[in-house]
Amino acid sequence: MKKYLIPLVLLCLALIGGLVWLYLDLDKQKQENREMLELAELDKQEMENEYQQFALQYSEMKTQINNDSIVAQLSAEQEKTQRLLKELQQVKANDAREITRLKKELATVRAVLRSYVIEIDSLNRLNQNLQEENTRVKAQYQEATQQIEGLSSEKQTLSEKVAIAAQLDAIGVSMQGKDKRNKNTDRASKCKTLQVNFSLAKNVTASNGMRTVYVRITSPTGSLLGNAGSFNYENRTLQCSMKKAVEYGGQETPVTLYWNVDQALVGGTYNVSIFADGNLIGSRSVTLK
């Protein structure tokens, strides 16, 4: 009887240990899912803030220009921005497809706003030169001084807007699985490497120099793949799957990163998020079978 009792006790202990491990693993996954949902809420709030800020900037720019045609264009873009903001406010943070669509729309709004900032800045500069020439001809020093001070204030405001427009954008984001022969595959079980491709979009208002881009890849369960260090985003520290230093010169710059698979991958939707200069600059969802 004893020779059967001892194996039975050991089997029971093993089962209890397995149940404890499963409970702890499930609790860890729940915690990671909560953190991902919190990050998604922060991302959505940041997008809402940007849409609101851009809508307000269109209102400010309309007061700084006397060209009826440009004012009409600014009004149309402002209405579009307000419509997209309303759509975003009605979307749940975990609706990845709609969030991705509205994020692309936000990049378009930012690019259009940037072009108007540059155009209005050029018009104001031209207007400043004409006013200065007029004051020299009329010898109205006091009036000229007041006009120059007013234009300088407008220039400072526009410079602050240009700084917002100088944020980098990641375009053409994609992720491709590679098997052991370095051939493309969409099967999670065969992936030995994940290749992430994107380009830093052309931006003449952005400063040139070395930039560090950080990439986060999250699994269908919400857990982060890999750990290549940390970076700051929205007053918090996040871990990244990969990072790379890129020399940016204002032109469209292609970037490729590789993550060597060091854990079993499961089928489902993987999310790729790209960060630079403390901003989320691009994202993409990819499905592996």
Backbone as a ProteinNet text record, in pm:
[ID]
protein_1_A
[PRIMARY]
MKKYLIPLVLLCLALIGGLVWLYLDLDKQKQENREMLELAELDKQEMENEYQQFALQYSEMKTQINNDSIVAQLSAEQEKTQRLLKELQQVKANDAREITRLKKELATVRAVLRSYVIEIDSLNRLNQNLQEENTRVKAQYQEATQQIEGLSSEKQTLSEKVAIAAQLDAIGVSMQGKDKRNKNTDRASKCKTLQVNFSLAKNVTASNGMRTVYVRITSPTGSLLGNAGSFNYENRTLQCSMKKAVEYGGQETPVTLYWNVDQALVGGTYNVSIFADGNLIGSRSVTLK
[TERTIARY]
82.9	0	85.4	194.6	280.9	344.3	377.9	446.4	352.5	220.5	126.8	95.2	103.3	65.7	163.4	293.7	394.5	382.2	374.2	356	227.8	121.7	-5	9.3	81.9	105.8	186.8	291.7	376.3	294.8	206	121.1	29.4	-27	-114.8	-38.1	83.6	165.7	197.4	227.1	257.3	136.5	17.3	-104	-129.8	-110.9	-130.6	-32.3	94.7	194.6	157.3	105.8	65.3	-48.7	-146.3	-258.4	-212.1	-119.5	-65.6	5.1	84.3	157.2	59.5	-46.9	-145.9	-215.4	-245.8	-311.4	-221.7	-93.8	-0.2	19.7	27.8	46.1	-75.8	-197.5	-319.8	-326.1	-287.5	-287.1	-189.4	-73.2	26.9	-28.9	-97.4	-155.6	-263	-344.7	-447.6	-383.8	-273.4	-203.6	-149.5	-89.7	-35.7	-146.9	-263.5	-376.4	-426.8	-430.5	-471.6	-375.6	-246.2	-147.2	-161.4	-187.8	-206.1	-330.9	-439.6	-561.1	-535.8	-458.2	-424.5	-343.1	-249.6	-169.1	-256.9	-352.8	-444.2	-528.2	-573.8	-651.3	-566.3	-439.7	-349.9	-326.7	-309.3	-287.5	-409.3	-530.2	-653.6	-668	-635.7	-645.7	-548.1	-426.9	-328.9	-380.5	-442.5	-498.8	-611	-698	-805.6	-748.6	-644.3	-582	-524.1	-461.6	-403.3	-512.1	-619.8	-729.8	-787.4	-806.1	-859.1	-762.4	-633.9	-533.3	-529	-537.7	-533.8	-657.2	-773.7	-895.8	-883.1	-825.7	-805.2	-704.2	-602.3	-501	-561.3	-654.9	-721.5	-799.1	-864	-936.5	-841.1	-725.5	-627.8	-573.2	-543.4	-486.2	-584.4	-714.9	-813.5	-816.3	-778.3	-774.7	-646.8	-549.3	-420.4	-403.8	-508.4	-498.6	-622	-602.8	-712.4	-752.7	-693.4	-724.1	-849	-960.2	-1087.6	-1078.3	-1003.3	-990.1	-921.6	-812.8	-740.8	-825.7	-900.3	-988.2	-1093	-1148.4	-1247.5	-1184.9	-1062	-992.9	-965.9	-925.3	-899.7	-1028	-1141	-1269.1	-1306.7	-1284.6	-1317.1	-1230.8	-1101.4	-1012	-1046.4	-1088.6	-1127.4	-1251.1	-1349.6	-1470.5	-1435.4	-1344.5	-1301.9	-1234.9	-1148.9	-1079.5	-1178.5	-1277.8	-1378.1	-1463.6	-1490.6	-1567	-1488.2	-1359.3	-1274.4	-1260	-1252.9	-1245.6	-1370.8	-1486.5	-1611.5	-1614.3	-1566.4	-1559.8	-1467.8	-1352.6	-1256.3	-1315.1	-1388.3	-1446.8	-1550.1	-1609.9	-1711.6	-1653.9	-1524.5	-1459.2	-1400.8	-1410.5	-1347.9	-1198.2	-1121.6	-975.4	-923.3	-997	-948.7	-996.6	-1062.3	-1102.5	-982.9	-893.9	-766.2	-785	-883.1	-900.7	-939.6	-1038	-1081.2	-973.3	-905.1	-797.6	-688.1	-653.9	-550.8	-595.1	-722.2	-772.7	-767.9	-813.3	-815.2	-673.9	-580.1	-440.8	-381.6	-418.5	-374.5	-435.7	-564.7	-629.3	-559.9	-517	-447.3	-316.8	-245.3	-119.9	-146.6	-258.2	-294.3	-329.8	-408.6	-444.5	-319.5	-224.5	-100	-22	-16.4	57.7	-7.9	-142.3	-213.3	-193.1	-204.3	-183	-42.9	56.3	194.9	210.4	143.9	155.7	93.8	-19.4	-81.3	3.3	65.1	153.2	266.1	327	437.8	388.7	270.9	217.4	184	116.7	78.8	201.4	299.6	423.3	490.8	490.4	550.5	474.2	339.5	258.8	282.5	292.8	316.6	455.8	552.3	686.4	684.9	615.2	605	533.4	427.4	352.4	438.5	522.1	611.6	708.7	765.4	859.1	792.2	668.9	597	565.9	527	494.2	618	730.1	853.1	896.4	881.3	916.4	824.1	697.4	600.7	630.8	671	700.7	827.5	923.9	1046.3	1013.7	924.7	888.8	813.2	723.4	641.1	707.5	821.8	895.8	807.6	726.8	640.9	701.1	804.3	881.6	795.9	713.7	635.7	536.6	469.3	373.9	445.8	563.2	639.7	682	722.8	765.9	652.1	532.5	417.9	384.3	392.5	362.8	465.4	592.9	697.4	679.6	644.7	622.7	506.9	399	285.4	319.4	396.2	435.5	531.8	618.3	710.8	634.3	526.9	444.9	379.1	329.6	268.2	371.3	492.1	599.4	632.5	635.1	663.1	555.1	427.9	317.7	328	360.6	373.1	492.2	599.9	717.1	681.9	598.2	554.7	470.8	389.3	308.4	395.3	499.8	591.6	658.4	688.8	750.5	658.2	528.1	432.1	429.9	434.8	431.7	559.1	666.4	795.3	802.3	695.4	697	715.6	797	821.4	697.7	684.2	578.2	640.4	596	640.4	534.6	575	481	519.4	421.7	449.2	491.6	431.8	471.1	426.7	517.8	484.5	569.2	520.1	597	583	694.3	695.4	770.1	708.5	776.6	874.3	987	1088.6	1113.4	1120.3	1148	1298.9	1339.3	1481.7	1565.2	1499.6	1570	1559.1	1511.5	1496.2	1395.4	1297.3	1190.5	1066	983.8	864.2	767.8	707.5	605.8	506.1	381	278.3	233.2	310.4	278.6	365	296.9	366.6	466.1	429.9	516	645.7	647.2	766.2	853.2	807.7	881.3	1007.1	1118.8	1244.3	1289	1237.5	1270.8	1147.9	1126.9	1023.6	1093.1	1061.6	1123.8	1022.6	1060.1	972.8	1031.6	949.9	992.2	902	959.8	883.8	977.2	921.9	1003.1	966.5	1068.3	1042.5	1006	885.9	835.4	917.3	916.7	982.8	917.6	1000.1	949.4	1053.9	1030.9	1130.4	1135.3	1033.5	1033.4	1102.7	1128.6	1192.6	1342.4	1402.3	1545.8	1619.8	1736.4	1817.4	1908.8	1958	2051.6	2012.9	2081.7	2056.9	1928.7	1844.1	1721.5	1718.3	1671	1654.1	1506.5	1478.9	1341.4	1326.2	1213.3	1184.7	1063.8	1070.7	962.6	912.5	781.7	716.2	631.8	653	570.9	497.3	366.7	287.6	212.7	204.5	141.9	-10.1	-82.4	-229.7	-280.5	-199.7	-241.9	-208.2	-137.3	-103.1	33.1	108.8	241.6	345	448.9	554.5	653.6	691.6	794.5	931.3	1021.5	1157.8	1169.4	1292.8	1320.6	1454.8	1447	1569.3	1597.1	1534.2	1556.6	1427.1	1438.4	1320.5	1330.4	1215.7	1209.7	1091.1	1087.8	983	871.6	749	631.6	516.8	457.8	344.3	371.5	485.3	522.7	533.1	565.7	586.1	697.4	750.7	858.9	803.3	831	786.3	906.8	888.1	990.3	970.1	1078.2	1069.1	1122.9	1074.7	1124.1	1256.1	1266.8	1385.9	1405.1	1527.1	1553.7	1667.6	1672.1	1775.9	1802.7	1930.6	1969.9	1966.7	1897	1879.6	1923.2	2000.4	2038.7	1930.6	1865.2	1753.2	1792.8	1770.4	1809	1693.6	1571.8	1455.7	1388.9	1456.4	1398.5	1341.6	1260.5	1205.4	1319.5	1319.6	1430.5	1378.3	1416	1370.6	1442.9	1371.3	1427.5	1381.4	1474	1441.9	1502.7	1424.6	1472.5	1433.2	1513.2	1487.4	1478.9	1379.7	1370.1	1379.1	1481.4	1500.2	1403.6	1323.3	1220.1	1287.8	1261	1320.4	1214.1	1091.3	983.8	881.4	797.3	695.3	590.7	563.4	463	331.2	221.9	89.5	21.7	-73.4	-147.1	-236.3	-255.2	-340.3	-285.9	-338.7	-301.2	-190.2	-81.4	31.4	30.4	55.2	55.2	198	228.2	359.4	340.9	411.1	403.7	544.1	555.5	685.1	685.8	793.3	804.8	935.4	932.9	1054.5	1030.6	1133	1125.7	1009.5	977	869.6	730.6	718	588.5	563.2	437.7	397.4	383.3	470.3	474.5	415.8	380.1	321.9	288.3	196.5	159.2	97.7	90.9	34.3	-4.3	-110.8	-151.4	-127.6	-65.6	-32.9	-84.4	-145.5	-200.5	-111.9	-74.5	-1.9	-94	-80.6	-169.3	-116.6
-121.6	0	125.3	119.5	239.2	274.2	167.8	197.4	268.7	259.5	334.6	471.9	483.6	608.1	721.6	688.3	794.7	856.2	775.5	836.7	918.3	871.4	944.1	1081.3	1085.4	1214	1307.9	1250.7	1333.6	1387.6	1304.9	1349	1462.8	1449	1555.3	1686.1	1675.2	1796.5	1861.8	1778.3	1833.1	1904.7	1846.3	1910.2	2042.6	2043.3	2168.2	2274.1	2233.2	2329.3	2384	2294.4	2339.6	2439.6	2414	2507.1	2642.8	2642.1	2768.8	2846.5	2773.4	2840.8	2900.6	2824.3	2876.2	2999.8	2998.8	3115.2	3237.9	3218.9	3333.5	3385.2	3293.5	3335.1	3411.5	3363.7	3433.5	3572.2	3583.3	3713.4	3809.1	3755.4	3839.2	3890.3	3802.2	3843.2	3949.8	3933	4034.1	4169.7	4168.6	4293.7	4358.8	4275.2	4329.1	4385.1	4317.9	4367.7	4500.7	4512.9	4640.2	4752.4	4720.1	4822.4	4863	4765.2	4796.9	4881.3	4850.1	4929.6	5072	5084.6	5217.5	5295.5	5227.1	5292.2	5333.7	5247.3	5280.2	5403	5412.2	5529.1	5655.9	5645.3	5760.6	5802.3	5704.1	5732.3	5802.9	5753.8	5814.7	5956.9	5977.9	6111.9	6207.4	6158.3	6242.5	6282.8	6187.1	6218.1	6321.4	6305.9	6403.2	6542.1	6548.2	6677.7	6741.4	6659.3	6713.6	6765.1	6685.7	6731.4	6864.7	6875.7	6999.6	7115.6	7089.2	7192.6	7239.8	7144	7181.6	7263.3	7226	7302.1	7445.3	7462.4	7596.8	7675.3	7610	7677.7	7729.9	7653.2	7702.1	7831.1	7835.4	7957.7	8075	8051.3	8158.5	8207	8113.8	8153.3	8234.7	8204.9	8282.5	8428.9	8457.7	8596.7	8668.4	8593.5	8651.2	8669.1	8643.4	8651.6	8723.4	8803.3	8879.1	8823.3	8713.6	8651.4	8564.8	8606.2	8534.6	8390.3	8368	8231.8	8139.6	8188.1	8107.5	8088	8193.7	8181.6	8073.5	8066.1	7963.2	7824.1	7812	7683	7643.3	7741.4	7712.9	7668.6	7731.3	7694.5	7551	7512.4	7376.4	7274.1	7303.9	7212.3	7206.9	7320.2	7322	7235.3	7243.8	7161.2	7012.6	6979.6	6839.8	6790.5	6876.1	6839.2	6817.7	6904.7	6891	6765.6	6731.7	6609.6	6485	6483.3	6369.6	6358.6	6474.8	6474.6	6410.9	6445.5	6388.8	6237.7	6192.1	6048.2	5979.1	6042.4	5983.6	5973.1	6075.3	6075.2	5964	5918.9	5814.8	5674.8	5665.4	5535.9	5486.3	5356.3	5297	5283.6	5295.6	5293.3	5160.5	5050.8	4919.4	4881.5	4976	4952.9	4985.6	4887.3	4911.9	4962.6	4906.9	4945.9	5093.3	5138.3	5278	5373.1	5331.9	5415.4	5432.6	5323.9	5331.6	5424.6	5412.9	5501.2	5648.1	5677	5815.5	5867.4	5775.8	5817.2	5858.7	5785	5822.7	5956.9	5974.7	6102.4	6216.1	6187.6	6289.3	6329	6231.7	6262.7	6351.7	6325.9	6409.4	6550.3	6561.4	6693.5	6771	6700.2	6765.4	6818.3	6734.6	6775.4	6895.5	6895.7	7009.1	7135	7120.9	7236	7292.3	7201.1	7243.4	7328	7286	7360.8	7499.8	7509.2	7641	7729.9	7670.2	7748.1	7811.4	7730.9	7780.9	7888	7864.9	7961.9	8094.9	8086	8210.1	8280.9	8204.1	8265.1	8342.1	8285.1	8352.9	8479.6	8472	8589.9	8700.7	8659.9	8760.1	8822.7	8740.6	8796.4	8899.5	8862.9	8957.9	9084.2	9066.9	9182.8	9269.2	9204	9277.1	9363.7	9306.5	9383.7	9503.7	9483.5	9594.5	9705.1	9664.2	9763.8	9842.4	9769.3	9838.8	9939.8	9900.8	9993.2	10114.6	10093.1	10203.7	10301.8	10246	10335.7	10417.4	10356.7	10434.2	10549.1	10522.9	10627.7	10739.6	10704.7	10805.3	10863.4	10800	10850.8	10853.1	10749.9	10742.6	10637.4	10679.8	10587.8	10522.8	10600.7	10545.3	10439.9	10468.8	10373.5	10246.6	10267.7	10151.8	10063	10121.6	10044.2	9958.3	10014.4	9939.2	9821.8	9848.4	9742	9629.1	9667.4	9566.1	9481.5	9546.3	9470.4	9371.8	9419.9	9331.4	9212.7	9240.5	9132.2	9034.9	9089.4	9001.3	8904.6	8956.3	8869.5	8759.3	8798.1	8699.6	8597.8	8646.5	8556.2	8454.3	8501.8	8410.4	8303.8	8346.7	8251.9	8148.5	8195.2	8103.8	8011.1	8061.2	7977	7862.6	7891.8	7787.4	7682.5	7727.1	7633.6	7548.8	7610.3	7535.5	7424.1	7451.4	7349.4	7228.3	7253.9	7143.5	7068.8	7145.4	7083.8	7006	7028	6962.9	6819.9	6770	6632.9	6532.8	6432.3	6329.1	6241	6185.2	6089.5	5965.1	5848.7	5722.3	5678.8	5660.5	5622.4	5485.1	5419.3	5289.6	5183.6	5185.8	5090.3	4949.1	4852.6	4713.2	4621.3	4499.9	4398	4265.8	4200.3	4074.8	3967.5	3848.6	3736.1	3671.7	3623.6	3554.8	3416.7	3311.6	3179.4	3156.4	3033.1	3005.6	3022.9	3024	3049.5	3194.8	3278.8	3422.3	3451.5	3361.6	3385.1	3431.6	3511.3	3565.9	3455	3469.5	3376.2	3449.2	3406	3465.1	3365.8	3258.7	3159.3	3184.7	3204.5	3238.5	3129.8	3004.6	2894.8	2886.7	2942.6	2934.9	3060.5	3163	3289.2	3274.2	3309.4	3315.3	3459.5	3548.4	3691.2	3771.9	3884.5	3980.1	4104.6	4140.6	4256.6	4370.7	4483.7	4602.4	4707.2	4753.3	4854.7	4977.6	5093.5	5218.1	5327.9	5442.6	5557.5	5677.5	5755.5	5884.9	5981.8	6038.3	6120.9	6248.5	6301.1	6428.1	6539.8	6621.3	6729.8	6840.2	6946.4	7053.5	7138	7124.7	7202.7	7130.4	7001.3	6923.2	6949.1	6943.9	6963.5	6839.7	6861.8	6751.1	6695.9	6574.3	6514.4	6372.6	6316.5	6178.4	6170.4	6074.4	6049.8	5902.1	5875	5736.1	5700.3	5595.2	5548.2	5421.4	5409.1	5294.7	5220.7	5089.3	5006.8	4911.4	4911.8	4817.8	4720.1	4590	4486.5	4413.1	4413.7	4345.1	4228.8	4119.4	3996.2	4007.9	3909	3911.9	3916	3869.5	3873.6	4006.8	4094.2	4224.7	4232.6	4123.6	4126.9	4179.9	4244.2	4301.7	4193.9	4195.6	4103.9	4167.1	4096.9	4144.8	4255	4298.5	4408.2	4469.9	4578.6	4643.2	4775	4795	4918.4	4995.2	5116.2	5195.9	5335.2	5405	5542.9	5610.8	5743.3	5821	5852.7	5837.9	5872.1	5907.5	6027.6	6072.4	6063.5	6116.8	6122.3	5984.4	5885	5751.2	5683.8	5574.5	5500	5371.4	5348.5	5229	5146.6	5016.9	4927.7	4912.9	4888.6	4872.5	4736	4689.4	4564	4585	4700.1	4733.8	4885.2	4928.9	5070.2	5087.3	5204.6	5227.7	5376.9	5413.1	5552.5	5577.5	5683.8	5714.4	5858.2	5878.7	6014.7	6070.7	6176.3	6234.7	6370.6	6390.2	6516	6593	6563.2	6636.2	6569.6	6473.5	6401.8	6268	6204.9	6074.1	5975.1	5911.6	5825.7	5686	5583.3	5446.4	5388.5	5309.9	5247.8	5102.1	5012	4870	4818.6	4744	4683.5	4536.3	4455.9	4312.7	4269.4	4183.8	4125.2	3974.5	3916.5	3772	3706.5	3616.9	3551.6	3464.2	3493.9	3416	3353.2	3345.9	3284.5	3231	3142.3	3084.1	3190.6	3207.1	3301.9	3229.1	3298.2	3240.6	3316.5	3252	3318.2	3428.7	3532.9	3644.1	3776.6	3885.1	4020	4075.8	4116.6	4178	4327.6	4409	4554.9	4608.3	4692.6	4756.3	4905.9	4961.7	5104.9	5163.7	5281.6	5344.7	5480.9	5506.8	5629.3	5701.1	5833.9	5914.2	6050	6102.6	6234.6	6242.7	6131.8	6133.1	6132	6104.5	6102.9	5967.6	5928.7	5811.4	5857.6	5810.6	5863.4	5768.7	5647.7	5555.4	5422	5347.6	5217.1	5133.6	5003.8	4910.9	4781.6	4718.5	4588.3	4484.6	4370.6	4263.9	4131.9	4052.1	3923.8	3808.7	3722.8	3600.1	3481.4	3381.2	3264.4	3168.8
0	0	0	76.8	86.6	-47	-124.2	-250.8	-348.9	-328.6	-413.7	-354.5	-223.4	-155.9	-186.3	-184	-205.6	-345.5	-453.9	-587.2	-595.5	-526.2	-529.8	-464.3	-350.9	-281.5	-370.7	-433.7	-523.4	-639.9	-694.1	-805	-761	-640.8	-588.4	-570.4	-516.5	-497.3	-630.7	-730.9	-863.8	-922	-904	-954	-883.5	-751.4	-675.6	-723	-743.3	-790.8	-927.3	-1015.1	-1148.3	-1140.7	-1052.6	-1037.9	-986.4	-891.5	-839	-950	-1030.2	-1139.7	-1241	-1274.3	-1368.7	-1313.3	-1184.2	-1122.9	-1128.4	-1093.6	-1096.2	-1237.7	-1335.5	-1475.4	-1525.4	-1489.8	-1529.2	-1466.9	-1340.4	-1273.1	-1339.2	-1381.4	-1450.6	-1583	-1657.8	-1784.8	-1764.2	-1657.9	-1629.9	-1600.6	-1525.3	-1493.4	-1620	-1708.3	-1834	-1921.7	-1924.1	-2002.2	-1947.6	-1813.8	-1753.8	-1791.9	-1791	-1828.8	-1975.2	-2062.8	-2204.4	-2225.6	-2152.4	-2164	-2115.2	-2006.1	-1954.9	-2057.2	-2123.1	-2227.1	-2344.7	-2381.9	-2491.7	-2456.8	-2330.5	-2286.9	-2293.8	-2249.9	-2257.6	-2401.6	-2488.6	-2630.9	-2689.9	-2657	-2706	-2652.8	-2525	-2466.9	-2533.7	-2563.5	-2632.1	-2770.3	-2841.2	-2972.6	-2961.3	-2859.8	-2840.6	-2813.2	-2729.6	-2699.7	-2824.7	-2910.1	-3032.8	-3126.5	-3143	-3228.6	-3177.3	-3044.6	-2987.7	-3010.2	-2991.5	-3009.2	-3155	-3248.4	-3389.9	-3427.4	-3375.6	-3404	-3352.6	-3232.7	-3177.9	-3261.4	-3311.9	-3393.1	-3523.2	-3580.8	-3701.8	-3670.8	-3554.1	-3515	-3499.8	-3436.7	-3418.2	-3552.4	-3642.1	-3771.1	-3854.4	-3841.2	-3917.5	-3876.7	-3751.5	-3705.2	-3749.4	-3802.8	-3838.7	-3989.4	-4065.8	-4211.8	-4266.2	-4370.5	-4430.9	-4566.5	-4608.3	-4737.1	-4721.8	-4787.2	-4771.6	-4818.1	-4925.4	-4977.9	-4876.3	-4815.7	-4716.5	-4591.6	-4551.8	-4434.8	-4457.6	-4580.3	-4612.5	-4605.1	-4654.4	-4647.4	-4502.2	-4421.9	-4279.8	-4208.9	-4244	-4182.2	-4217.4	-4343.7	-4386.4	-4311.9	-4298.5	-4226.9	-4078.5	-4022.2	-3881.4	-3858.7	-3948.5	-3936.2	-3947.5	-4038.5	-4053	-3924.1	-3866	-3742.6	-3628	-3618.1	-3512.7	-3533.2	-3659.1	-3687.8	-3646.3	-3679	-3642	-3490.4	-3422	-3275.9	-3216.5	-3272.1	-3222.3	-3243.5	-3361	-3388.2	-3287.4	-3258.4	-3165	-3025.2	-2983.7	-2849.1	-2832.8	-2944.2	-2937.5	-2952.4	-2982.1	-3003.2	-2871.4	-2847.6	-2729.9	-2752.3	-2644.6	-2655	-2707	-2685	-2728.3	-2868.2	-2939	-3078.2	-3168.1	-3185.5	-3253.8	-3396.2	-3467.2	-3607.8	-3620.9	-3541.8	-3550	-3497.8	-3389.9	-3335.8	-3440.3	-3509.5	-3613.9	-3726.1	-3768.1	-3874.6	-3833.5	-3713.1	-3666.5	-3641.3	-3610	-3593.1	-3727.9	-3834.4	-3968.8	-4008.8	-3975.8	-4003.9	-3928.6	-3803.8	-3724.7	-3791	-3845.9	-3916.1	-4036.9	-4107.4	-4222.3	-4177.2	-4068.8	-4015.5	-3975.3	-3909.7	-3867.7	-3989.1	-4095.2	-4215.2	-4282.7	-4290.8	-4352	-4268.3	-4135.7	-4047.4	-4064.2	-4074.5	-4092.3	-4219.4	-4328.7	-4453.8	-4441.1	-4367.4	-4348.8	-4257.3	-4154.7	-4067.2	-4148	-4235.7	-4317.6	-4414	-4477	-4573.6	-4506.1	-4390.9	-4321.2	-4266.4	-4219.4	-4173	-4286.6	-4407.3	-4523	-4557	-4552.3	-4581.4	-4478.3	-4352.5	-4248.1	-4260.4	-4301.1	-4322	-4435.7	-4544	-4655.3	-4610.7	-4534.5	-4485.2	-4393.7	-4312.6	-4224	-4304.4	-4411.4	-4493.9	-4559.2	-4607.3	-4670.9	-4569.6	-4450.1	-4348.2	-4305.3	-4292.9	-4253.8	-4360.6	-4488.3	-4596.2	-4595.2	-4569.8	-4566.8	-4453.7	-4336.7	-4224.6	-4248.4	-4320.5	-4352.7	-4447.1	-4544.5	-4640.9	-4571	-4482.7	-4415	-4290.4	-4251.8	-4135.4	-4009.8	-3995.8	-3877.2	-3782.6	-3713.2	-3630	-3521.1	-3456.7	-3346	-3393.9	-3503.7	-3558.2	-3605.4	-3666.9	-3715.2	-3598.7	-3489	-3373	-3319.3	-3312	-3263.4	-3355.8	-3486.8	-3583	-3575	-3560.7	-3552.2	-3426.6	-3313.3	-3189.8	-3205	-3271.9	-3292.5	-3381	-3487.7	-3578.1	-3511.4	-3423	-3350.9	-3261.4	-3199.6	-3115.1	-3197.9	-3315.7	-3404.3	-3449.8	-3477.7	-3521.7	-3412.9	-3286.9	-3175.8	-3163.3	-3179.4	-3173.2	-3283.9	-3403.7	-3516.8	-3498.9	-3437.8	-3413.4	-3318.9	-3219	-3127	-3200.3	-3294.3	-3372.2	-3464.6	-3519.5	-3605.5	-3525.5	-3396.9	-3311.9	-3298.6	-3288.1	-3281.2	-3413.5	-3522.9	-3656	-3686.7	-3607.5	-3634.4	-3581.4	-3524.3	-3471.4	-3584.8	-3562.3	-3663.3	-3680.8	-3803.4	-3833.3	-3894.2	-3849.3	-3908.8	-4009.6	-4135.7	-4240.9	-4296.2	-4359.7	-4420	-4319.6	-4201.3	-4096.6	-4135.4	-4126	-4154.7	-4066.9	-4046.4	-3974.4	-4048.2	-4073.8	-4147.8	-4070.1	-4060.1	-3997	-4093.3	-4041.6	-4120.7	-4059.3	-4147.1	-4095.5	-4084.5	-4054.2	-4032.6	-4158.7	-4275.3	-4400.9	-4444.6	-4353.8	-4377.4	-4488.3	-4503.1	-4598.2	-4523.9	-4595.7	-4533.2	-4492.7	-4376.3	-4330	-4241	-4249.7	-4161.7	-4054.9	-4037.6	-3934.6	-3810.5	-3699.8	-3575.6	-3535.4	-3554.8	-3510.4	-3589.5	-3710.4	-3794.7	-3787.5	-3718.5	-3713	-3627.7	-3684.4	-3611.5	-3590.8	-3676.7	-3668	-3708.2	-3642.2	-3682.1	-3735.6	-3859.2	-3924.5	-3929.7	-3871.9	-3870.4	-3964.5	-4059.1	-4155.5	-4145.3	-4160.6	-4170.9	-4221.8	-4249.3	-4291	-4205.3	-4167.9	-4104.7	-4216.7	-4210.3	-4319.7	-4336.2	-4457.9	-4485.7	-4403.2	-4340.3	-4256.1	-4251.3	-4329.2	-4338.3	-4211	-4125.5	-4001.4	-3886.1	-3902.4	-3795.3	-3793.2	-3674.9	-3662	-3711.2	-3769.3	-3820.4	-3710.7	-3732.5	-3637	-3602.7	-3505.4	-3463.8	-3380.2	-3411.2	-3335.9	-3295.6	-3176.7	-3133.6	-3144.8	-3221.5	-3234.2	-3151	-3084.6	-2998.8	-3055	-3058.2	-3111.8	-3003	-2983.9	-2892	-2974.9	-2954	-3017.4	-2906	-2912.9	-2810.6	-2873.1	-2798.8	-2845.1	-2837.6	-2892.7	-2883.8	-2740.1	-2644.2	-2503.4	-2436.7	-2509.9	-2455.8	-2392.6	-2390.9	-2329.7	-2428.6	-2374.2	-2457.2	-2498.1	-2625.9	-2673	-2652.3	-2585.6	-2567.6	-2463.3	-2443.5	-2350.1	-2388	-2466.1	-2515.1	-2443.7	-2328.3	-2254.1	-2234.7	-2184.4	-2152.9	-2214.8	-2219.3	-2268.9	-2200.3	-2210.1	-2144.8	-2243	-2195.2	-2275.6	-2181.5	-2202.5	-2122.2	-1971.8	-1929.5	-1788.1	-1723.1	-1803.7	-1749.8	-1828.1	-1771.7	-1835.8	-1894.8	-2024.3	-2092.5	-2137.8	-2148.5	-2201.5	-2352	-2424.3	-2569.3	-2610.8	-2725.5	-2781.7	-2854.9	-2924.4	-3002.1	-3001.6	-3029.4	-3047.1	-3147.2	-3209.2	-3309.2	-3321.7	-3333.4	-3356.9	-3507.5	-3548.2	-3690.4	-3715.6	-3820.8	-3859.5	-3951.1	-3905.3	-3979.9	-4034.9	-4165	-4230.2	-4287.9	-4242.4	-4292.7	-4411.2	-4476.3	-4588.4	-4541.7	-4626.5	-4591.7	-4569.6	-4453.6	-4413.6	-4379.4	-4457.7	-4428.1	-4307.3	-4227.9	-4107	-4100.8	-4068.1	-4052.4	-3922.3	-3845.2	-3721.7	-3719.8	-3649.9	-3642.1	-3495.4	-3467.7	-3333.1	-3346.5	-3283.4	-3286.7	-3188.4	-3239.9	-3158.3	-3052.3	-2926	-2816.2	-2726.6	-2778.2	-2703.3	-2802.6	-2758	-2846.4	-2880.5	-3010.4	-3055.4	-3081.3	-3055.3	-3078.1	-3191.4	-3254.9	-3361.6	-3306.1	-3385.3	-3343.1	-3392.2	-3337.3	-3380.7	-3293.2	-3356.7	-3288.2	-3319.5	-3218.1	-3234.7	-3230.9	-3328.2	-3336.3	-3311.9	-3214.3	-3183.4	-3191.7	-3254.9	-3277.1	-3206.2	-3130.9	-3052.5	-3088.1	-3079.7	-3096	-3030.6	-2966.2	-2901.3	-2802.5	-2735.5	-2637.1	-2695.9	-2829.4	-2895.8	-2960.7	-2966.6	-3044	-3188.2	-3279.3	-3414.7	-3518	-3480.9	-3577.1	-3512.3	-3575.5	-3522.5	-3633.5	-3607.4	-3706.8	-3636	-3681.3	-3629.9	-3739.1	-3700.8	-3795.9	-3739.5	-3825.7	-3781.4	-3827.3	-3732.6	-3762.4	-3737.7	-3822.9	-3811.1	-3704
[MASK]
+++++++++++++++++++++++++++++++++++++++++++++++++++++++++++++++++++++++++++++++++++++++++++++++++++++++++++++++++++++++++++++++++++++++++++++++++++++++++++++++++++++++++++++++++++++++++++++++++++++++++++++++++++++++++++++++++++++++++++++++++++++++++++++++++++++++++++++++++++++++++++++++++

